[in-house]
Amino acid sequence: MKLPASVRFVVRAPSPPGQLPFDRTARTGVEFDTSFARRDSVRVARAVLLDGVVLPGVRAIARPRLIAGEVLDALDEPVVFVANHQSHLDTPVVLSVLPARVRHRTVVGAGADYFFDRPSKAFASALVLGAIPIERQRVSRRSAELAEQLVEEGWNLLLFPEGGRTPDGLPQEPKAGAAQVALRTGRPVVPLFIDGTWEILGKGQRRLRPGSTTIVVGEPLTAREGERPGAFTARIADALALAGREAATDFWEARRTKGTFVPEGRSWIELWQRSAHRHRDERERLWPRNFGSRTVDGDSPEL
């Protein structure tokens, strides 16, 4: 039965006032509320799902090998983990090698424009991985404040400061967001170098190619007194490069040589040539130099 127009408003969704914009994306992106994922009941469900389903599958596909795992056993938590980014497999691979007490107290910074672009995807990312949205396309105080708040509450934070997956398997320049969080919270940064996930499921690859991976844990880095974000980021980049060389060689050889890690079968010429072509048009490369601030070259943030 069709209702008269005069009373149809009872079953019709209300309209916002004409002078107010109707924001249809308020529950996506950086605005998505992930607090539900840190409730005790949800954490138990995530632990069961991760430990019983997700991580066994990842270990079977990626066969992770951990180097310097003793660093993880002696962590002074909370910490800010920073890792290079080769694949969507990076997060579960890292979680698979973390001790359980660390893994279940870790949140993951994920691209707000990719993992939080739809409510269903955002819910799944927060539920399964404990992900929080990080704005990559513009400066976002909300992203930075949430990351800092969680670290101050005792959560470990996993960030991929390159801002997106490498398009060619080679390392990219890290941005200063992780250094900013560490400086503001006074917590150490733990470098993690991941090798092998690009070959298994690199950017643009449609099929999984099971293989082996290596994760090298670097020594924790603490900001020096008066150190600026730019300088701290440079030290983080050096630590990741050292861990990358160790993944390709061994402890002593990595410290005898200098330079950026180049995967086996790739030449230094590729790395040099790529420096002139930074893939600026890639959507996933659009990461602010310092998320959560307006700093340039290590200047103080304007909040």
Residue pairs with C-beta under 8 A, 6 or more apart in sequence:
3 10
3 11
16 22
25 31
27 33
27 119
27 122
28 116
28 117
28 118
28 119
28 122
29 112
29 113
29 116
29 117
29 133
29 135
30 112
30 116
30 133
30 134
30 135
30 140
30 142
30 143
31 142
32 112
32 116
32 119
32 122
32 126
32 133
34 122
34 126
34 131
34 132
34 133
36 42
36 126
37 43
37 46
37 126
37 127
37 130
37 131
38 107
38 130
38 155
42 127
43 104
45 127
46 104
46 127
46 128
46 130
47 104
49 127
49 128
50 95
50 103
50 128
51 100
54 92
54 128
55 92
55 95
55 96
58 64
58 89
58 92
58 93
58 96
59 96
60 210
61 89
61 200
61 208
61 210
62 89
62 93
62 96
62 196
62 197
62 200
62 210
62 211
62 212
62 213
63 210
63 211
63 212
63 213
64 93
64 96
64 97
64 212
64 213
64 214
64 215
65 212
65 213
65 214
65 215
66 97
66 215
66 217
67 214
67 215
67 216
67 217
67 246
67 247
68 216
68 217
68 218
68 246
69 97
69 217
71 190
71 217
71 218
71 219
71 220
72 97
72 98
72 99
72 102
72 217
73 99
75 102
75 190
75 220
76 188
76 220
77 102
77 105
77 154
77 156
78 105
78 151
78 154
78 155
78 156
78 157
78 187
79 156
79 157
79 187
79 188
79 189
79 190
79 220
80 151
80 156
80 157
80 159
80 178
80 181
80 182
80 185
80 187
80 188
80 189
80 190
81 94
81 106
81 156
81 157
81 158
81 159
81 189
81 190
81 192
82 159
82 160
82 161
82 174
82 178
82 189
82 190
82 191
82 192
82 236
82 240
83 90
83 94
83 158
83 159
83 160
83 191
83 192
83 193
83 194
83 240
84 90
84 160
84 162
84 166
84 171
84 172
84 192
84 193
84 194
84 240
84 244
85 160
85 162
85 163
85 164
85 165
85 166
85 172
85 194
86 165
86 166
86 169
86 194
86 195
86 196
86 197
86 198
86 202
87 165
87 197
87 198
87 200
87 201
87 202
87 203
88 165
88 201
89 197
89 200
89 201
89 213
90 160
90 194
90 197
91 108
91 110
91 129
91 131
91 158
92 129
93 194
93 197
93 213
93 215
94 158
94 192
94 194
94 215
95 103
95 106
95 108
95 129
97 215
98 106
102 156
105 154
105 155
105 156
106 130
106 155
106 156
106 157
106 158
107 130
107 131
107 132
107 150
107 155
107 156
107 157
107 158
108 129
108 130
108 131
108 132
108 157
108 158
109 131
109 132
109 134
109 147
109 157
109 158
109 159
109 160
110 116
110 125
110 129
110 131
110 132
110 133
110 134
111 133
111 134
111 136
111 164
111 284
112 133
112 134
112 135
112 136
112 140
112 143
113 135
113 136
113 137
113 283
114 284
115 121
115 122
115 125
115 131
115 133
116 122
116 125
116 131
116 133
122 133
125 131
126 132
132 146
132 147
132 150
133 143
133 146
134 140
134 143
134 147
134 159
134 177
134 291
135 142
135 143
135 288
135 291
136 163
136 164
136 284
136 286
136 287
136 288
136 291
137 286
137 287
137 288
138 288
139 288
139 290
139 291
139 292
139 293
139 294
140 288
140 291
140 292
141 292
141 293
141 303
143 291
143 292
144 177
144 180
144 181
144 291
144 292
144 293
145 292
147 157
147 159
147 177
147 181
147 292
148 181
148 184
148 185
148 292
150 157
151 157
151 181
151 185
151 187
152 185
157 181
159 177
159 178
159 181
161 174
161 175
161 176
161 177
161 178
161 179
161 233
161 236
162 171
162 172
162 173
162 174
162 175
162 287
163 172
163 175
163 284
163 285
163 286
163 287
164 172
164 282
164 283
164 284
164 285
164 286
164 287
165 202
165 203
165 284
166 172
166 198
166 202
166 203
167 203
167 204
167 279
167 282
168 270
168 274
169 198
169 199
169 202
169 263
169 266
170 262
170 263
170 266
170 270
170 271
170 274
171 240
171 241
171 244
171 260
171 261
172 285
173 237
174 233
174 236
174 237
174 240
175 233
175 287
175 288
175 289
175 290
175 291
176 229
176 230
176 232
176 233
176 289
176 290
176 295
176 298
177 287
177 288
177 290
177 291
177 292
178 189
178 233
178 236
179 189
179 223
179 229
179 230
179 232
179 233
179 236
180 229
180 290
180 291
180 292
180 293
180 295
180 301
181 187
181 292
182 188
182 189
182 221
182 223
182 232
183 223
183 227
183 229
183 232
186 223
188 220
188 221
188 222
189 220
189 221
189 222
189 232
189 236
190 217
190 218
190 220
190 221
191 217
191 218
191 219
191 221
191 236
191 239
191 240
191 243
192 215
192 216
192 217
192 218
192 243
193 214
193 215
193 216
193 218
193 240
193 243
193 244
193 246
193 247
193 261
194 213
194 214
194 215
195 213
195 214
195 215
195 216
195 244
195 247
195 248
195 261
195 263
196 211
196 212
196 213
196 214
197 213
198 263
199 209
199 211
200 208
200 209
200 210
200 211
200 213
201 208
201 209
203 284
214 247
216 243
216 244
216 246
216 247
217 243
218 239
218 240
218 242
218 243
219 239
221 232
221 235
221 236
221 239
223 232
224 232
228 298
228 299
229 290
229 295
229 298
230 297
230 298
231 298
241 259
241 260
241 261
242 254
242 255
243 254
243 261
244 260
244 261
245 253
245 254
245 257
245 259
245 261
246 254
247 261
248 254
248 261
248 262
248 263
248 264
249 257
259 268
260 271
262 268
262 270
262 271
278 285
279 285
289 295
289 296
290 296
290 301
292 301
293 301
293 302
293 303
294 301
294 302
294 303
295 301
295 302
